[in-house]
Amino acid sequence: MREQAENGNVKLLKAEPSSLTEFKSALQDSFRVAAEVDFGGPLEEPIPSDEDIEKSFSATGAVTYWIMAAEQRVGGAVVVIDQMSGQNSLSFFFITTSQQSRGLGLKAWKAIEQEFPLTKVWETVTPYFEKRNIHFYVNKCGFKIVDFYNKHHPDPRQELRQIHDEGDDAEMFRFEKVMENAGTHKFVA
């Protein structure tokens, strides 16, 4: 695997362990702005939680990237790669607020796809209220909504108690993107 993939003027740079605290802060800042607009005021706790981000960093197969444009960090992504199945997931993806609406997100996503050409299916989730994310994943990147997680149809990976405690906060869309090259490459164990 290459150290970094590039698409246009956007490239991926693997995050060094020493930069993960900065990555986490940048991710939370980006998510906070959107969440505060949607919820109509300041949040009491960071979104996503420190615990959720740290779990994503340490997941089996996880790779954390800074998204770079003009040699500056403009966002980041955490992907989880399963080389055996080709079923990969996007745990977190963000473009810093000041850099949004410039086409950088789509270029970054294309760079991720190029970095992992053997992917059969990509998966990600986003909160139900994040219309901008839904538009991006469905209309720009080619994902399809495959599940709506809520108290009547919980995410099987979440603890049941947590879903009932969070109420509407646990409502998420799950997206999948079946890659065109799915099944045309052989996976090596």
Z-matrix of the N, CA and C atoms (Angstrom, degrees):
N
C 1 1.453
C 2 1.527 1 108.11
N 3 1.311 2 116.33 1 140.28
C 4 1.462 3 121.55 2 178.80
C 5 1.520 4 110.36 3 -70.47
N 6 1.319 5 115.44 4 156.70
C 7 1.467 6 121.07 5 177.67
C 8 1.523 7 110.35 6 -69.20
N 9 1.326 8 116.85 7 -32.67
C 10 1.455 9 119.13 8 178.87
C 11 1.525 10 109.59 9 -152.34
N 12 1.305 11 116.73 10 146.23
C 13 1.458 12 122.57 11 175.49
C 14 1.518 13 107.03 12 -108.21
N 15 1.319 14 115.45 13 154.37
C 16 1.453 15 118.81 14 -177.78
C 17 1.517 16 109.88 15 -133.25
N 18 1.322 17 116.29 16 145.99
C 19 1.451 18 123.15 17 175.15
C 20 1.524 19 106.84 18 -142.95
N 21 1.313 20 115.77 19 109.48
C 22 1.466 21 118.72 20 -176.33
C 23 1.510 22 109.28 21 64.08
N 24 1.292 23 117.04 22 -130.57
C 25 1.466 24 120.62 23 178.96
C 26 1.525 25 111.86 24 -94.93
N 27 1.320 26 116.82 25 11.37
C 28 1.466 27 121.87 26 -179.70
C 29 1.523 28 108.60 27 -109.93
N 30 1.329 29 116.41 28 135.24
C 31 1.461 30 119.64 29 177.12
C 32 1.516 31 109.43 30 -138.17
N 33 1.320 32 114.16 31 161.83
C 34 1.459 33 122.54 32 177.63
C 35 1.514 34 108.31 33 -101.75
N 36 1.308 35 116.08 34 136.77
C 37 1.452 36 121.84 35 177.47
C 38 1.523 37 107.42 36 -130.18
N 39 1.334 38 116.67 37 121.41
C 40 1.461 39 119.10 38 -179.68
C 41 1.523 40 109.42 39 -57.86
N 42 1.323 41 115.36 40 132.79
C 43 1.469 42 121.01 41 179.94
C 44 1.519 43 109.58 42 -76.30
N 45 1.298 44 115.91 43 130.65
C 46 1.464 45 121.50 44 174.98
C 47 1.525 46 108.08 45 -74.03
N 48 1.328 47 117.95 46 146.72
C 49 1.472 48 119.97 47 177.84
C 50 1.530 49 113.10 48 -52.50
N 51 1.324 50 117.34 49 -33.49
C 52 1.472 51 120.68 50 -179.61
C 53 1.531 52 112.72 51 -68.59
N 54 1.338 53 117.89 52 -14.40
C 55 1.470 54 119.98 53 -179.18
C 56 1.530 55 112.96 54 -102.34
N 57 1.334 56 118.31 55 3.58
C 58 1.463 57 120.09 56 -175.17
C 59 1.525 58 113.34 57 -67.96
N 60 1.329 59 118.38 58 -31.06
C 61 1.467 60 120.25 59 176.50
C 62 1.528 61 109.71 60 -65.64
N 63 1.324 62 116.33 61 -42.40
C 64 1.465 63 120.70 62 176.98
C 65 1.530 64 110.88 63 -65.70
N 66 1.335 65 116.12 64 -39.11
C 67 1.465 66 121.23 65 177.85
C 68 1.531 67 109.71 66 -59.52
N 69 1.334 68 115.65 67 -48.22
C 70 1.464 69 120.85 68 -178.50
C 71 1.529 70 110.49 69 -58.91
N 72 1.319 71 117.96 70 -44.42
C 73 1.470 72 121.92 71 179.92
C 74 1.526 73 111.51 72 -63.62
N 75 1.336 74 116.50 73 -43.25
C 76 1.465 75 120.29 74 179.61
C 77 1.529 76 110.52 75 -64.19
N 78 1.331 77 116.68 76 -41.04
C 79 1.467 78 121.62 77 177.75
C 80 1.526 79 110.61 78 -61.70
N 81 1.322 80 116.86 79 -48.83
C 82 1.464 81 120.61 80 -179.06
C 83 1.524 82 112.04 81 -65.29
N 84 1.321 83 117.83 82 -37.55
C 85 1.468 84 120.31 83 176.73
C 86 1.521 85 110.98 84 -61.48
N 87 1.314 86 116.12 85 -43.61
C 88 1.456 87 120.97 86 -179.76
C 89 1.525 88 111.45 87 -64.32
N 90 1.329 89 116.63 88 -45.72
C 91 1.460 90 120.74 89 -179.83
C 92 1.529 91 111.17 90 -69.00
N 93 1.319 92 117.13 91 -35.57
C 94 1.468 93 121.63 92 -177.89
C 95 1.519 94 111.34 93 -60.26
N 96 1.317 95 117.16 94 -45.15
C 97 1.465 96 120.99 95 -177.56
C 98 1.521 97 110.52 96 -57.57
N 99 1.328 98 116.99 97 -48.49
C 100 1.468 99 120.48 98 -179.68
C 101 1.523 100 111.30 99 -65.89
N 102 1.325 101 117.30 100 -42.49
C 103 1.467 102 120.78 101 -178.26
C 104 1.520 103 111.54 102 -65.93
N 105 1.323 104 117.75 103 -39.31
C 106 1.470 105 119.92 104 179.42
C 107 1.515 106 111.37 105 -65.75
N 108 1.312 107 117.70 106 -35.59
C 109 1.461 108 120.69 107 175.68
C 110 1.526 109 109.40 108 -64.71
N 111 1.325 110 116.53 109 -46.20
C 112 1.462 111 120.64 110 -178.07
C 113 1.525 112 112.48 111 -67.88
N 114 1.328 113 117.46 112 -37.11
C 115 1.468 114 120.87 113 -178.28
C 116 1.519 115 112.85 114 -90.49
N 117 1.326 116 117.82 115 -7.91
C 118 1.457 117 121.03 116 174.76
C 119 1.521 118 115.32 117 78.00
N 120 1.320 119 117.96 118 25.39
C 121 1.458 120 119.42 119 177.75
C 122 1.505 121 112.24 120 169.98
N 123 1.331 122 116.03 121 176.57
C 124 1.459 123 120.98 122 -178.24
C 125 1.526 124 112.21 123 -63.90
N 126 1.318 125 114.98 124 148.88
C 127 1.457 126 121.44 125 178.89
C 128 1.519 127 109.86 126 -94.89
N 129 1.319 128 116.00 127 148.42
C 130 1.461 129 120.86 128 179.17
C 131 1.525 130 111.82 129 -82.18
N 132 1.323 131 116.97 130 -30.38
C 133 1.459 132 121.77 131 -176.88
C 134 1.524 133 109.42 132 -128.32
N 135 1.330 134 117.35 133 154.29
C 136 1.464 135 119.43 134 178.84
C 137 1.525 136 111.52 135 -67.82
N 138 1.328 137 114.33 136 146.24
C 139 1.462 138 122.01 137 175.56
C 140 1.522 139 106.80 138 -124.15
N 141 1.303 140 117.60 139 127.60
C 142 1.458 141 129.32 140 -12.46
C 143 1.527 142 111.08 141 -69.09
N 144 1.304 143 115.23 142 167.36
C 145 1.467 144 119.70 143 -177.52
C 146 1.530 145 110.35 144 -68.84
N 147 1.325 146 114.90 145 155.30
C 148 1.470 147 120.21 146 175.14
C 149 1.523 148 110.20 147 -54.14
N 150 1.323 149 115.93 148 -42.92
C 151 1.466 150 121.25 149 -177.86
C 152 1.529 151 111.31 150 -60.79
N 153 1.349 152 117.53 151 -44.75
C 154 1.468 153 120.46 152 -179.69
C 155 1.523 154 111.49 153 -63.47
N 156 1.319 155 116.60 154 -41.24
C 157 1.469 156 119.71 155 -179.91
C 158 1.518 157 110.33 156 -66.93
N 159 1.320 158 116.89 157 -45.70
C 160 1.463 159 120.29 158 -179.22
C 161 1.533 160 111.66 159 -63.14
N 162 1.342 161 117.05 160 -36.22
C 163 1.469 162 119.97 161 175.17
C 164 1.525 163 110.18 162 -61.74
N 165 1.335 164 116.62 163 -40.10
C 166 1.468 165 119.10 164 -179.38
C 167 1.522 166 111.15 165 -67.11
N 168 1.333 167 117.84 166 -38.06
C 169 1.460 168 121.02 167 177.99
C 170 1.532 169 111.49 168 -60.35
N 171 1.322 170 116.34 169 -36.98
C 172 1.464 171 120.26 170 -172.80
C 173 1.529 172 114.00 171 -99.99
N 174 1.315 173 118.22 172 4.45
C 175 1.463 174 120.80 173 179.27
C 176 1.532 175 110.27 174 -63.49
N 177 1.303 176 116.05 175 148.61
C 178 1.462 177 120.96 176 176.73
C 179 1.521 178 109.15 177 -60.01
N 180 1.322 179 117.01 178 125.34
C 181 1.468 180 121.75 179 179.53
C 182 1.516 181 114.70 180 86.42
N 183 1.347 182 117.94 181 2.55
C 184 1.465 183 120.84 182 -177.00
C 185 1.526 184 111.64 183 -72.38
N 186 1.332 185 114.22 184 139.69
C 187 1.459 186 122.35 185 173.26
C 188 1.530 187 106.28 186 -132.97
N 189 1.332 188 115.89 187 129.59
C 190 1.461 189 121.50 188 -179.27
C 191 1.522 190 108.69 189 -109.41
N 192 1.329 191 115.43 190 129.57
C 193 1.460 192 121.75 191 -178.75
C 194 1.523 193 110.85 192 -122.99
N 195 1.317 194 114.61 193 142.38
C 196 1.461 195 120.48 194 162.20
C 197 1.521 196 105.61 195 -86.61
N 198 1.321 197 116.79 196 139.59
C 199 1.459 198 121.83 197 172.59
C 200 1.523 199 105.64 198 -93.81
N 201 1.331 200 115.82 199 123.56
C 202 1.455 201 122.40 200 -173.89
C 203 1.530 202 110.34 201 -114.26
N 204 1.316 203 116.28 202 140.61
C 205 1.465 204 122.84 203 172.14
C 206 1.522 205 106.20 204 -142.58
N 207 1.309 206 116.45 205 129.15
C 208 1.469 207 121.78 206 -177.66
C 209 1.528 208 110.49 207 52.21
N 210 1.347 209 114.91 208 42.06
C 211 1.470 210 122.60 209 177.92
C 212 1.531 211 114.10 210 62.52
N 213 1.332 212 117.53 211 16.67
C 214 1.463 213 121.96 212 176.65
C 215 1.525 214 109.40 213 -116.49
N 216 1.333 215 115.70 214 146.60
C 217 1.463 216 121.11 215 175.37
C 218 1.525 217 108.34 216 -73.76
N 219 1.330 218 115.50 217 120.40
C 220 1.463 219 120.06 218 -179.73
C 221 1.527 220 111.78 219 -118.57
N 222 1.325 221 117.26 220 1.67
C 223 1.457 222 121.02 221 179.76
C 224 1.506 223 110.24 222 169.81
N 225 1.323 224 114.64 223 -165.35
C 226 1.455 225 119.45 224 -178.68
C 227 1.514 226 111.67 225 -163.78
N 228 1.325 227 114.33 226 167.13
C 229 1.465 228 121.25 227 178.86
C 230 1.515 229 109.19 228 -150.84
N 231 1.329 230 114.87 229 144.94
C 232 1.453 231 121.95 230 170.52
C 233 1.521 232 106.07 231 -121.89
N 234 1.321 233 115.64 232 119.75
C 235 1.463 234 121.03 233 178.16
C 236 1.519 235 108.46 234 -116.25
N 237 1.320 236 115.54 235 151.21
C 238 1.463 237 121.42 236 175.38
C 239 1.522 238 106.21 237 -119.10
N 240 1.322 239 114.80 238 119.51
C 241 1.458 240 122.10 239 -172.42
C 242 1.527 241 110.26 240 -108.79
N 243 1.328 242 115.73 241 126.16
C 244 1.462 243 122.25 242 174.72
C 245 1.527 244 106.66 243 -112.99
N 246 1.312 245 115.85 244 95.58
C 247 1.459 246 120.49 245 -175.33
C 248 1.521 247 112.95 246 -66.81
N 249 1.311 248 117.23 247 -23.61
C 250 1.472 249 119.88 248 -179.84
C 251 1.530 250 111.34 249 -73.57
N 252 1.327 251 117.09 250 -46.41
C 253 1.460 252 120.38 251 -174.76
C 254 1.522 253 113.40 252 -93.93
N 255 1.331 254 117.25 253 -24.42
C 256 1.466 255 120.20 254 -173.98
C 257 1.515 256 112.58 255 76.56
N 258 1.330 257 117.18 256 7.80
C 259 1.467 258 123.16 257 178.05
C 260 1.530 259 106.82 258 -94.09
N 261 1.312 260 117.87 259 100.15
C 262 1.458 261 122.46 260 -174.77
C 263 1.521 262 110.63 261 -110.96
N 264 1.332 263 115.12 262 156.29
C 265 1.462 264 117.77 263 -178.44
C 266 1.519 265 111.16 264 -131.71
N 267 1.298 266 113.50 265 151.03
C 268 1.452 267 123.41 266 175.11
C 269 1.517 268 105.93 267 -102.81
N 270 1.330 269 116.38 268 106.21
C 271 1.467 270 120.44 269 -177.81
C 272 1.515 271 111.68 270 -77.74
N 273 1.332 272 115.95 271 -47.71
C 274 1.465 273 121.30 272 178.82
C 275 1.515 274 108.96 273 -142.08
N 276 1.327 275 115.00 274 145.55
C 277 1.463 276 122.04 275 178.90
C 278 1.518 277 106.56 276 -151.51
N 279 1.322 278 116.52 277 129.03
C 280 1.460 279 118.44 278 177.75
C 281 1.523 280 111.25 279 -151.82
N 282 1.310 281 114.14 280 151.50
C 283 1.460 282 123.78 281 168.73
C 284 1.524 283 104.68 282 -118.65
N 285 1.337 284 116.54 283 132.75
C 286 1.466 285 118.94 284 -179.19
C 287 1.523 286 109.70 285 -57.35
N 288 1.319 287 115.26 286 146.47
C 289 1.462 288 121.87 287 -174.23
C 290 1.533 289 112.25 288 -52.45
N 291 1.311 290 117.53 289 -42.51
C 292 1.471 291 120.60 290 -177.50
C 293 1.529 292 112.97 291 -69.11
N 294 1.324 293 117.78 292 -13.45
C 295 1.467 294 121.29 293 -177.23
C 296 1.532 295 113.13 294 -109.47
N 297 1.324 296 117.39 295 3.66
C 298 1.465 297 120.56 296 -177.29
C 299 1.527 298 111.33 297 -74.36
N 300 1.321 299 115.58 298 161.44
C 301 1.472 300 124.61 299 178.20
C 302 1.523 301 112.55 300 65.76
N 303 1.332 302 116.53 301 31.16
C 304 1.463 303 121.47 302 178.21
C 305 1.529 304 111.59 303 -123.15
N 306 1.327 305 116.38 304 7.88
C 307 1.456 306 120.38 305 179.75
C 308 1.522 307 114.47 306 83.64
N 309 1.335 308 117.18 307 3.33
C 310 1.461 309 120.35 308 -177.28
C 311 1.529 310 112.22 309 -69.71
N 312 1.331 311 117.29 310 -35.94
C 313 1.463 312 120.92 311 -179.51
C 314 1.516 313 111.83 312 -61.37
N 315 1.326 314 117.02 313 -46.56
C 316 1.462 315 120.08 314 -179.79
C 317 1.527 316 110.61 315 -65.97
N 318 1.316 317 117.71 316 -41.84
C 319 1.465 318 120.20 317 177.11
C 320 1.530 319 110.52 318 -61.98
N 321 1.321 320 116.72 319 -40.21
C 322 1.468 321 120.38 320 178.73
C 323 1.524 322 110.14 321 -65.17
N 324 1.340 323 117.19 322 -42.72
C 325 1.458 324 119.24 323 179.04
C 326 1.523 325 110.59 324 -62.17
N 327 1.322 326 117.60 325 -42.69
C 328 1.470 327 120.87 326 178.54
C 329 1.532 328 110.52 327 -61.93
N 330 1.341 329 117.35 328 -37.18
C 331 1.469 330 120.48 329 176.83
C 332 1.532 331 110.63 330 -64.13
N 333 1.332 332 116.96 331 -37.90
C 334 1.468 333 120.31 332 177.24
C 335 1.530 334 109.76 333 -64.16
N 336 1.325 335 117.01 334 -45.34
C 337 1.459 336 120.08 335 177.99
C 338 1.529 337 111.00 336 -59.39
N 339 1.326 338 116.86 337 -40.80
C 340 1.467 339 120.76 338 179.17
C 341 1.527 340 111.49 339 -66.40
N 342 1.320 341 116.74 340 -34.89
C 343 1.464 342 121.37 341 -179.02
C 344 1.531 343 111.54 342 -67.26
N 345 1.333 344 116.90 343 -28.11
C 346 1.466 345 121.45 344 -177.00
C 347 1.533 346 110.26 345 -127.03
N 348 1.342 347 116.68 346 69.00
C 349 1.470 348 120.40 347 -173.78
C 350 1.527 349 114.51 348 -70.03
N 351 1.326 350 118.25 349 -13.50
C 352 1.463 351 120.50 350 179.75
C 353 1.524 352 112.91 351 -89.24
N 354 1.313 353 116.55 352 3.80
C 355 1.466 354 120.52 353 179.41
C 356 1.520 355 109.82 354 -62.94
N 357 1.326 356 115.02 355 132.28
C 358 1.467 357 120.74 356 173.81
C 359 1.523 358 110.04 357 -90.47
N 360 1.345 359 116.07 358 -45.25
C 361 1.467 360 121.11 359 -177.89
C 362 1.526 361 108.50 360 -141.18
N 363 1.328 362 115.21 361 133.19
C 364 1.465 363 121.80 362 169.85
C 365 1.518 364 108.24 363 -100.51
N 366 1.318 365 116.42 364 145.66
C 367 1.462 366 121.97 365 177.86
C 368 1.522 367 108.64 366 -134.13
N 369 1.337 368 115.88 367 145.70
C 370 1.464 369 121.16 368 171.60
C 371 1.518 370 108.25 369 -156.12
N 372 1.319 371 116.03 370 167.95
C 373 1.463 372 122.40 371 176.01
C 374 1.523 373 108.87 372 -132.10
N 375 1.328 374 115.10 373 156.61
C 376 1.463 375 120.59 374 174.76
C 377 1.521 376 108.08 375 -151.09
N 378 1.333 377 116.94 376 150.57
C 379 1.468 378 119.50 377 178.71
C 380 1.530 379 111.51 378 -60.33
N 381 1.318 380 115.53 379 148.02
C 382 1.467 381 121.51 380 -176.16
C 383 1.523 382 112.89 381 -59.17
N 384 1.340 383 118.36 382 -27.72
C 385 1.461 384 120.83 383 -174.55
C 386 1.536 385 112.72 384 -86.90
N 387 1.310 386 118.13 385 -6.74
C 388 1.464 387 121.50 386 -176.27
C 389 1.529 388 111.11 387 -83.67
N 390 1.342 389 115.53 388 72.85
C 391 1.461 390 120.75 389 -177.45
C 392 1.525 391 112.39 390 -57.01
N 393 1.322 392 116.51 391 -37.64
C 394 1.459 393 119.72 392 179.64
C 395 1.534 394 110.62 393 -62.41
N 396 1.338 395 117.67 394 -42.05
C 397 1.465 396 121.10 395 177.86
C 398 1.528 397 110.98 396 -65.56
N 399 1.322 398 116.34 397 -43.54
C 400 1.461 399 120.55 398 -179.53
C 401 1.526 400 109.45 399 -59.10
N 402 1.331 401 116.50 400 -46.59
C 403 1.466 402 121.18 401 177.21
C 404 1.528 403 110.53 402 -58.04
N 405 1.325 404 116.84 403 -46.85
C 406 1.465 405 121.48 404 -178.00
C 407 1.523 406 111.15 405 -60.16
N 408 1.324 407 117.06 406 -53.16
C 409 1.464 408 119.54 407 -175.66
C 410 1.528 409 112.56 408 -66.78
N 411 1.336 410 117.48 409 -42.39
C 412 1.467 411 120.36 410 -176.34
C 413 1.525 412 111.65 411 -79.88
N 414 1.322 413 117.55 412 -53.70
C 415 1.460 414 121.08 413 -171.17
C 416 1.527 415 114.52 414 -84.66
N 417 1.299 416 118.07 415 -26.84
C 418 1.468 417 120.73 416 -178.57
C 419 1.523 418 112.54 417 -99.32
N 420 1.337 419 116.78 418 -44.54
C 421 1.471 420 120.53 419 -172.02
C 422 1.518 421 114.46 420 -97.13
N 423 1.328 422 118.23 421 -13.27
C 424 1.459 423 120.67 422 176.41
C 425 1.512 424 116.24 423 88.04
N 426 1.337 425 117.50 424 17.30
C 427 1.462 426 120.61 425 175.34
C 428 1.526 427 109.40 426 -76.20
N 429 1.313 428 115.43 427 161.17
C 430 1.468 429 123.28 428 173.41
C 431 1.525 430 107.95 429 -120.77
N 432 1.318 431 116.29 430 142.11
C 433 1.468 432 120.43 431 174.56
C 434 1.527 433 106.90 432 -76.72
N 435 1.332 434 116.02 433 125.80
C 436 1.467 435 120.10 434 -177.24
C 437 1.526 436 112.96 435 -117.75
N 438 1.334 437 117.79 436 -16.30
C 439 1.466 438 121.62 437 178.69
C 440 1.519 439 109.58 438 -150.75
N 441 1.331 440 114.85 439 148.51
C 442 1.460 441 121.70 440 168.74
C 443 1.521 442 106.00 441 -121.22
N 444 1.328 443 116.01 442 104.61
C 445 1.454 444 120.97 443 -179.19
C 446 1.522 445 109.88 444 -82.42
N 447 1.325 446 115.85 445 132.20
C 448 1.460 447 122.79 446 179.02
C 449 1.525 448 107.68 447 -158.52
N 450 1.320 449 117.55 448 -175.48
C 451 1.472 450 119.23 449 -176.06
C 452 1.533 451 112.58 450 -63.37
N 453 1.338 452 118.26 451 -22.09
C 454 1.462 453 121.56 452 178.35
C 455 1.531 454 112.41 453 -91.07
N 456 1.310 455 116.33 454 -17.22
C 457 1.465 456 122.77 455 179.05
C 458 1.529 457 107.46 456 -143.29
N 459 1.343 458 116.43 457 76.61
C 460 1.474 459 120.22 458 -174.30
C 461 1.527 460 113.15 459 -73.03
N 462 1.314 461 114.53 460 152.32
C 463 1.459 462 121.90 461 173.22
C 464 1.527 463 106.66 462 -63.22
N 465 1.318 464 118.46 463 120.83
C 466 1.469 465 120.12 464 -177.01
C 467 1.528 466 113.57 465 -63.64
N 468 1.328 467 117.42 466 -14.29
C 469 1.465 468 120.21 467 179.78
C 470 1.526 469 112.70 468 -90.81
N 471 1.332 470 117.37 469 -6.52
C 472 1.459 471 121.40 470 179.36
C 473 1.525 472 109.62 471 -96.58
N 474 1.327 473 115.19 472 150.72
C 475 1.458 474 119.52 473 175.77
C 476 1.523 475 108.86 474 -70.16
N 477 1.325 476 117.40 475 135.69
C 478 1.453 477 122.19 476 -178.43
C 479 1.516 478 111.77 477 -57.73
N 480 1.321 479 118.14 478 -42.45
C 481 1.464 480 121.97 479 -179.87
C 482 1.523 481 110.11 480 -59.33
N 483 1.316 482 117.10 481 -42.02
C 484 1.458 483 121.68 482 -178.14
C 485 1.529 484 110.66 483 -62.35
N 486 1.320 485 117.53 484 -41.00
C 487 1.466 486 121.07 485 -178.80
C 488 1.520 487 110.69 486 -63.14
N 489 1.327 488 118.12 487 -44.67
C 490 1.458 489 120.65 488 -179.32
C 491 1.523 490 111.48 489 -68.74
N 492 1.331 491 117.66 490 -32.75
C 493 1.465 492 120.82 491 178.30
C 494 1.519 493 111.86 492 -70.24
N 495 1.343 494 117.50 493 -33.54
C 496 1.452 495 120.87 494 -175.23
C 497 1.525 496 112.98 495 -85.92
N 498 1.319 497 118.84 496 -21.11
C 499 1.456 498 121.25 497 -179.50
C 500 1.516 499 111.66 498 61.54
N 501 1.353 500 116.60 499 -127.89
C 502 1.459 501 121.44 500 -177.72
C 503 1.524 502 112.70 501 -64.47
N 504 1.333 503 118.47 502 -22.34
C 505 1.458 504 121.07 503 179.92
C 506 1.520 505 111.99 504 -62.58
N 507 1.323 506 117.73 505 -19.89
C 508 1.460 507 121.53 506 -178.93
C 509 1.529 508 111.72 507 -88.41
N 510 1.313 509 118.99 508 2.74
C 511 1.456 510 121.71 509 -178.73
C 512 1.528 511 109.98 510 -78.94
N 513 1.333 512 114.44 511 119.29
C 514 1.460 513 121.38 512 -175.01
C 515 1.521 514 109.55 513 -139.00
N 516 1.335 515 115.42 514 149.10
C 517 1.452 516 121.45 515 168.33
C 518 1.522 517 108.01 516 -97.00
N 519 1.334 518 116.10 517 138.83
C 520 1.456 519 121.61 518 172.02
C 521 1.519 520 107.23 519 -107.56
N 522 1.322 521 115.37 520 132.11
C 523 1.458 522 122.43 521 -178.44
C 524 1.521 523 109.72 522 -115.43
N 525 1.324 524 115.69 523 150.93
C 526 1.454 525 122.01 524 171.54
C 527 1.517 526 109.03 525 -134.16
N 528 1.312 527 114.65 526 147.49
C 529 1.458 528 120.84 527 171.91
C 530 1.519 529 107.17 528 -129.63
N 531 1.333 530 115.82 529 112.84
C 532 1.459 531 121.36 530 176.36
C 533 1.524 532 105.96 531 -83.82
N 534 1.309 533 115.51 532 123.94
C 535 1.457 534 120.44 533 -175.46
C 536 1.520 535 110.87 534 -79.52
N 537 1.311 536 115.77 535 144.88
C 538 1.459 537 121.42 536 -178.86
C 539 1.515 538 112.27 537 -58.40
N 540 1.335 539 116.17 538 -35.52
C 541 1.456 540 119.70 539 -177.80
C 542 1.525 541 112.27 540 -84.86
N 543 1.333 542 117.66 541 7.52
C 544 1.459 543 120.99 542 -178.90
C 545 1.518 544 110.27 543 -55.80
N 546 1.318 545 114.91 544 125.89
C 547 1.450 546 119.82 545 177.20
C 548 1.524 547 114.30 546 87.66
N 549 1.340 548 118.98 547 -7.05
C 550 1.453 549 119.76 548 -179.59
C 551 1.519 550 112.67 549 -92.01
N 552 1.330 551 116.71 550 -10.30
C 553 1.460 552 121.10 551 178.35
C 554 1.524 553 109.41 552 -113.32
N 555 1.299 554 115.38 553 145.82
C 556 1.461 555 119.52 554 174.92
C 557 1.515 556 108.55 555 -93.75
N 558 1.312 557 115.83 556 137.84
C 559 1.450 558 121.55 557 178.82
C 560 1.521 559 108.51 558 -93.52
N 561 1.300 560 115.36 559 137.51
C 562 1.463 561 121.71 560 -178.75
C 563 1.520 562 108.48 561 -103.79
N 564 1.328 563 115.44 562 129.01
C 565 1.473 564 120.07 563 179.79
C 566 1.511 565 110.88 564 -77.51
